[in-house]
Amino acid sequence: MEVKNIEVKEERLQKVMAAAGIASRRECEKIILAGRVKVNGKTVTELGTKVGSKAFITVDGKGLKQEHKMYILMYKPRGVVTTMVDPQGRQTVADLLSDIPERLFPVGRLDYNTEGLLLLTNDGELTQKLTHPHNEINKTYNVVVPGIVPQEKLDIFRLGVRLDDGLTAPAVVTLLGYDTEKNLTNFTIRIHEGRNRQIRRMCDFIGYPVRQLKRTHMANLNLEDLRRGDYRELTDGELKELLKAVGMNV
């Protein structure tokens, strides 16, 4: 009888680690480069390394295990840090998830003083796709600034703002109204980029610094029925639509 070689599917090490919920694929690459990963007892620092399903992988001495994938939608309050651990001892999003055993990571960030929609998951592949600029995932913010902002200033957002890290993509801006008694302007802005403190820097550019900032939408997700500090798992329908938006199998 002829014996045929059986092809064993192998995956890149960082992809396997991300699928196990260690971190996003990009963060897993940093962990590998730092020499914190061993495959079958040998330290691996090459990002191109591929491993089979029977490989024994450890990170910081702990064996990899496939975690149940979770997708949590949170209404992050102001005054909470979008990290799992804070050296300064401030409250983190991990503190709000203390009753969830899985190790979750935020998809992108919200500033300390920014509230609103935050997605957390241990699905590293989805995290990478949602944060990759190529996929242009829309995010909508409700913005309150002091002063009465004229439309021509908001038009600058619609054309693109030249920040120190380059010209922003055109944004979709909707004026919600003016509060003449409190001298405030309220508007929404939708962008698909994820630059650091982007909305705040854009508002600084036109001379109207942010007073209040809240993310209300991300892709097909919104804050409906959530109060500050609350969270829930995505519904099957929400997850399917989100995966479809980034070209992942449903």
N, C-alpha and C positions, 0 to 999 in steps of 0.2 A: 504494500500500500504506500502511495506517495504521501509524504508528510509535508504539509504546506505551512509556511510561516504565517502566524496570525498577527495582523497589524494591531498594535496597541496604541490607542489614541493618547497623545501627549499634549499638554497645555503649557503655556509659559507660566513660570513659577509665580509671578506677580498676579496673574489672572486667577490662579488657584487660591492664592492667599486672599485676594479680594472676595472671591466667591464664598470663602469660609468666614467672611465678616471681620477680618483683621483690620482692614482700613480700605480707603479707596485705592484703586490700582496705582495711582501716582504716589500715594503715601507708601504703599507696599514696595515700590521701587526704591524709595529712600531707605526703607528698613533693610532691604537686601544689600544695598550699597554700603550700609553701615556695618555689615558683617554680623547681623543679628539672626540670620536664618541658616539652618542646617538642613541638608537633604541626605537622608540615610547616614547621619552622623558626621557629614562633612560640611564645613562652612561654604556657602555659595555667595558670591558677590557679583556674578555676571547676570545682567538683566535678560539676556537671551536664553537662559537656561530653561529647558523643558523637562517636565516631570510626568510620569505616568500615574495611574490611579492607585498603584500600590506603594508609591514613594512615601517614606516616613519623613514628614516635615515638621521642624520645630522652629518656633520664634521665641527668642529669649528663653530657650530651654523648655518651653511648653509645646506639647504636640498640637497639631492643627486638628480641628474637628469641624465638620459641616454644621453650621448653625441653622436653625429655622429662620428663614428670611422674614423680616418684619419691615413694615412701611408705616411710619407714624407721622401723622399730620398734627403739628403743634401750633398753638397761638402763643408765641413767645412774648412775654411782657417786657417792658422797658426795665433796665437795671439787672438784666440776666445776660451772662456771657455765653456766646455761641461756641463753647468749647466743652470738652468732657471733664477737664481739670483746669482750675485757675490757680496759678502760684500766689495770687494776691488774696485768695480766700473768698472771692466774690461768688455769689450764687451762679451756678451753671445750668445749662439745659439738662445735663445729666442728673442734677439734683431733682428736677421735675419728673424724671423718669425712673426714680429709685425703685419702683415696684416692678420694673421690667427686667428680667434676668439677662436677656440678650444684650450684647455690646453693640450699641448703635452709634452712628456718626452723622453729623449734620451735613446736608447737601448744600454747600455754599455757606454763607454767613450773613447774620444780621448784626449790625453794630450794637454795642451795649445800650445805647439810648434809642434804638429803633425797635419797634414792636411788630408783631404780625406773623404771617405764615412762614413756617419753617418745616421742612421735610427732613426726617431722620430715618436712616435705614442701615442695615448691614449688608446690603446688596451693592458691592463695590462696582460692578459693571454698570449698573443703572446710575450710580453717583457720577461716574466718569462721563457718561453720555449726557447727563443733565447739565453738567458744568462745562462741557466742551463748547467753545464758541461756535463751532461749525453747526451745531444743532439749533442755535438761535431760539432757545426756550424763552418765551415771553414771561415777564414778571411785571405786575402792576402795583404801584404804590399810591397811597393817599398822602398828600403833602400839604402842610399848613406852614405858611411863612408870614412874618410880620410885614405890614405895608400893603398897598393896593397895587398889584402887579399888572401893568398894561399888557395887552395882547402881544404887542411887538416883542416884549421880553420873552413871553412864552414861545413865540415863533422861533426864537434862537434854539430852543430845545428841539423843535420840529426839523430844523435844518442840520443840527449837529453842533456840539460845543467843543472848542479846541482846548482840551485839558493838557496838563503837562505830560501825560502819557499818550497823547494823540487825540484825533478827532473822534467824538462819539458818533455812533450811528443815529440816524433820525429817530426821534421818540414820538409816540402818540400822546398828545396832551389834551386833557379836557378840563376846562375851567368849571368848577362846581359853584363858585360864588364868592362874594366879598362880604366880610363882616365889618361894616363901617364903624360900628360902635367900638369894637376891639382892635380895629385897624389890621385885619388879617385877610389873607387870600388863601382859598382852599382849591386845590386842583388834583387831578390824578395824572400820573405819567406812566407809560408802559414802555419798557426797554427789553432788549434780549441779551444785553451784555452783562458781565458780572465783575466789573472793575471795583477795586476797593473804594468804599465810601462814594460811589459814583453819583448818586442823587444829591448828596450833600455838596459835593464839589461842583456839580452843575448849577445848583442854586447859588452857591457862593459866587460863581462866575458872573451871573446876571445881577448880583448885588442884593439878593434876598435870601439870607441864610435860613436854613430849616429851623422851624420851631417844633413841629411834630412830624414824625415819619412812620408810616405803617405799611407793610407789604400785605396786600389783600388777595392777590392771585399769583399763582405760578403754574404755567401750562394750563391744564384743565382743573386745577385744584383751587379751592377758595376757603374762606374762614366761616362759612355758614354754620350756625348752631354751636360755634366754639366761643368760650369766654377766655379772657386772659389767663394763661397758665394751664388751660385745658389741652388735652390731646386725645386722639383716637386713631385707630388703624384705618388705612384706606379701605374703601369698599372694593369688591372684585371689579366692578365697572370702572372705578377711578383708576385702579392699577392697570387694567387692560388698556385704557385710553392713554395713560402715561407711557407705558411700554411702547405702544404704537407710535407715539409722538417722536420717540428716539430710535425707531427702527428695530426694536428688540422683539423677539418672538413672544406672542401672547400665550 
